């Protein structure tokens, strides 16, 4: 019985590792060959990511500190002078136009990433993260 359990766990681990390597390997290969040069494929995820970052760094759900960077990297597709579809202006503040539950669920991950961001930037070259790290004051634009 114990032998079957160990074999079963090993089999699931191998399935997970192979699946992960196939998924990550395919993306990484396409990214490095510049066939697909966008690390984020859809603007729908942008406010979710920045809401998590804003909660961890600024202790708020307002995206004002990241607005200029979001608009410069991911402008409104129809008219770049308008507020992007993924943000809503409420009074003087910008908020995500999408539910923030995914940002709240992933807060522990955003906290870990915030702690180890300098090490990640050393290994990978992501310009958007470099912009965030090198801003005048942490997380403000």
C-alpha positions in Angstrom: 0.0 0.0 0.0 2.8 2.5 0.9 4.7 1.5 -2.2 1.6 2.4 -4.4 1.1 5.7 -2.5 4.8 6.7 -3.2 4.5 5.6 -6.8 1.3 7.5 -7.2 2.7 10.7 -5.7 5.8 10.4 -7.9 3.7 9.9 -11.0 1.6 13.0 -10.2 4.8 15.0 -9.5 6.2 14.0 -12.9 3.0 14.8 -14.7 3.0 18.3 -13.0 6.6 18.9 -13.8 6.3 17.8 -17.4 3.2 19.9 -17.9 4.7 22.9 -16.4 7.9 22.6 -18.5 5.9 22.2 -21.7 3.8 25.2 -20.9 6.6 27.4 -19.6 9.1 26.1 -22.2 6.7 26.9 -25.1 6.0 30.4 -23.8 9.7 31.1 -23.0 10.9 29.9 -26.4 8.4 32.0 -28.3 9.3 35.0 -26.1 13.0 34.6 -26.6 12.7 34.1 -30.3 10.7 37.3 -30.4 7.8 35.6 -32.1 5.6 36.7 -29.2 7.3 39.7 -27.5 4.4 40.5 -25.1 4.8 39.0 -21.7 1.1 40.0 -20.9 -1.3 39.1 -23.7 -4.3 41.0 -22.6 -5.1 44.3 -21.0 -7.7 42.6 -18.9 -5.0 41.4 -16.5 -3.3 44.8 -16.1 -5.6 46.3 -13.5 -5.7 43.1 -11.5 -1.9 43.0 -11.3 -1.6 46.7 -10.4 -4.4 46.5 -7.9 -2.4 43.8 -6.0 0.8 45.8 -6.3 -1.0 49.0 -5.1 -2.5 47.2 -2.1 0.9 45.7 -1.1 3.0 48.9 -1.7 0.6 51.8 -1.2 -2.1 50.2 1.1 -4.9 51.3 -1.2 -6.9 50.1 -4.1 -6.5 53.3 -6.1 -4.3 53.0 -9.1 -3.4 56.7 -9.4 0.3 56.0 -8.8 0.5 53.6 -11.7 -1.9 55.3 -14.1 0.7 57.0 -16.3 2.7 53.8 -16.7 -0.4 51.7 -17.5 -1.6 54.2 -20.1 1.9 54.5 -21.7 2.3 50.7 -22.0 -1.4 49.7 -22.5 -3.4 52.6 -23.9 -7.1 52.6 -24.8 -7.1 50.7 -28.2 -9.6 53.1 -29.9 -8.4 56.4 -28.7 -5.2 56.8 -26.7 -6.4 60.1 -25.1 -9.3 58.4 -23.3 -9.1 56.5 -20.0 -8.5 52.8 -20.9 -11.4 50.4 -20.7 -9.8 48.5 -17.9 -9.9 51.5 -15.5 -12.7 53.6 -14.1 -12.3 57.2 -12.9 -14.2 57.7 -9.6 -13.9 61.3 -8.4 -10.1 62.0 -8.6 -9.0 58.4 -8.4 -8.6 55.5 -10.9 -9.9 52.1 -10.0 -10.0 48.7 -11.7 -13.0 48.2 -13.9 -12.9 44.5 -13.1 -13.6 42.7 -9.8 -10.6 42.7 -7.5 -11.1 39.3 -5.9 -8.3 37.8 -7.9 -6.0 40.6 -6.6 -7.1 39.9 -3.0 -6.6 36.2 -3.3 -3.1 36.6 -4.7 -1.9 39.2 -2.1 0.5 36.8 -0.5 2.2 36.2 -3.8 2.4 40.0 -4.5 4.0 40.4 -1.1 6.6 37.7 -1.8 7.3 39.2 -5.3 7.6 42.7 -3.7 10.2 41.4 -1.3 12.3 39.6 -3.9 11.8 41.9 -6.9 15.4 43.1 -7.0 16.6 39.5 -7.3 14.1 38.8 -10.0 15.2 41.9 -11.9 18.8 40.7 -11.8 17.8 37.4 -13.4 15.1 38.5 -15.9 15.0 41.8 -17.9 11.4 43.1 -17.6 11.3 46.8 -18.4 7.9 47.4 -16.7 9.3 46.0 -13.4 12.5 48.0 -13.8 10.4 51.1 -14.2 8.6 50.3 -11.0 11.7 49.7 -9.0 13.6 52.7 -10.3 10.8 55.2 -9.8 11.3 58.4 -7.7 9.6 57.0 -4.7 8.7 53.3 -4.3 5.7 52.5 -6.6 4.9 56.1 -7.4 4.7 57.6 -10.9 
